């Protein structure tokens, strides 16, 4: 059974797929250098992103864009014809879009920015940095107590799907930009500074000021908030990557039908289980399309485990089938030597029934039972192989072969004697048929010799 063990490892290795990294490895972030500022303007942020495993690049065109999250930082140039649609298509395809202080692009997605900036109030009249505080419970606010901004704008005309995640209290609109709280200006509370929203299969976030990640990046919560935003925005893409990986695993499992067929296994069970797995994959893809990437990822992780288990135990079944086929060929060879294999054949039929039971357990994903039955089948096959080996070794011993030859000679002699006796008897009882006496009309007479 060493061959079987090696085959299990080989097949399992071919079906296994390396898991996606939980860090940023494999995820691409693109800075839109045409409409906003490129990555060179945010060296500390880029260092943090690279350290987390993200691939960071600058792009100058939205056409054919391949990235997981697009960052548009500030305003540098307006959108040209057709680019608004390209941005919408990008997000709807399951990507993330982070818009920071870019009124035109925010407007494309239904969010407006105030024209004037806001200040926090220091003392009776002085302008100070604004503190954005959590406005709700949300993953982008994990470990975030407050985020510092310098003269942010206010987010306006928010859609129903917009979720305000940061707000500012006790701030004023600095209408004349003199950095003072003047007569006629009033304090405001609950001013929206950052919103997030699901957008078809993708996600979108709008922040009203770049200051939190540029001149104020040293504030610890600022970096945490920025990284949380990127993680959240990348979730749909992560879910789609996982779905694609799982789909590939299921395809590999289904492709193993050929190996199963070649060794006489249960192809119907393979088709049945892969159909069930594909149904679960479709359910996860539906969640992604509904904006439920986290739930989809949770389901895909479980599905990935199911496929891995199915692949591993199918490899064991294929190995068992292969070993059974090899044993059958050895059995035929033993028969050609004149050995009596009827007892082995009966037990082989029992082994095949056990194998069929294991396929049924595997099809229903009862892997504990499948493992138990497979192990029992392996032990049974090892016992059959041992018995056959002993028979062949006994046959190959000179005295055994001599006895076998003598038995054959005696059998031939016995046949010759029987034939001789029969022929002799025929001669002794030969009867001669004589014709009837002429003229008498009587019956013919017989004369024995």
Protein Blocks (a to p, Z undefined) as FASTA:
>chain_A
ZZmmmmmmmmmmmmpccdddfblghiacdddfklmccfklmmmlmmmmmmnopacdddfb
fghpacfbdcdehjfbdcdehklmmmmmmmmnopacddehifklmmmnopacdfbdcddd
ehjlpccddddddfbdcfklgoiabdcdehiaddehiafklccfbdcehiaddfkonopa
cehiacdehiafbdcddehjbccdddfbfklmmmmmmpmklmmmmmmmmmmmmmmmmmmm
mmmmmmmmmmmmmmmmmmmmmnopafklmmmmmmmmmmmmmmmmmmmmnopamlmmmmmm
mmmmmmmmmmmmmmmmmmmmmmmmmmmmmmmmmmmnopafklmmmmmmmmmmmmmmmmmm
mmnopaklmmmmmmmmmmmmmmmmmmmmmmmmmmmpmklmmmmmmmmmmmmmmmmmmmmm
mmmmmmmmpccdddddehklpacddddZZ
